[in-house]
C-alpha cells in the first residue's frame, strides 16, 4: 500500500525490512535529488548532477508546461540503483512543480553476477501534493494524464510465441484516466494504451529486447477520498484479452492537489499503483508505477 508524505509504494524480493517509508524529491538551482528512506532507517539518494546518464526537456503531455525527464544510475560492487524520473513545472515559478517516477535497487555481489535482493518502487512528490487538500463535497471531475512504471514476468505455457520459463523485465507507460465523484467521495481510474520496453531472457540464455504496444489495461477500482484529499484502494486489476487469470490483485493511492482549477476542482491528482497477477497457464507478472493527471482547466 502507498505511504504518505509524498506518495510512495514499493515491492521487495528478499530484502528484509525494506518497506519504504517515504521518497522525497528536492529541487535546488542546479539539481533535482530523490531520497528514499526505509522504515529500517536505511536508504539511498540519486541526483541529476552525479547520476544522470540520459535526459532532456520537453513539453508536458499532461499540462503543457515544461517537462524534464531523465534516467539516473548509481552502481558499485554490492548494489546498483536505476531510476526514471520526470518533473512537470512552471518555468516562471520555481516553487510550482510536480515530480514522479520509479526505481529499481539491486543488492548482491554484482561483480560475480550474484543478486541477493531486489527492491522496486514508485513515487510522486511536489508542493501541491505533499500537504492536506480540501476537496469538494459535490460534483465530479475528470483527470487525464500519464502512468509509467516497471514490471517483471515469468512466462507460463500461455504466452503467444513465448518459451516456458522466460524472464521478461521492462518498463511500461500508458494513458491515465480518473474520475472523482466528490458527491459520493470516491475516485476510480484506468491505465490504457500501454507500451512496453522490455528485455526477455530465455532459459537457454538467449536474450531479446524490443518495444511494443500491448492490449493490457489496468482497471483501478473506486477508492474512498479522505477529508485531507488522500485515497487508497486495494482493487487494481490487470485486464488482457490474451489471458485468463487465476489470481489478480493490486493496490493504489494518491493525493489531490491543494490548488484548484478555474472551476473550483483540484487541478491535479497524482499517486502510485502496483500489483501482481498469475494466469491459468502459469505466467506471473508483478508491476509498480506512478500516475499523474490534470483537469482540462489546469
Secondary structure, DSSP 8 states (H G I E B T S, - for coil): --EETTEEEEEEES-TT--EEEEEEEE-SS-EEEEEEETTS-EEEEETTTSEEEEEEEE-TTTSSEEEEEEEEEE-SSEEEEEEEEEEEETTEEEEEEEEEEEEEEEEEGGGTEEEEEEEEEEEE-GGGSS-----SSSEEEEEEEEEEEEEEE--S-STT--TT-EEEEEEEEEEEEEEETTTTEEEEEEEEEEEEEEEE-TTS-EEEEEEE---EEEEEEEEE-TTSEEEES-EEEE-TT--EEEEEEEEEEEE-SSB-TTSSBSEEEEEEEEEEEETTS-EEEEEEEEEEE-TT-
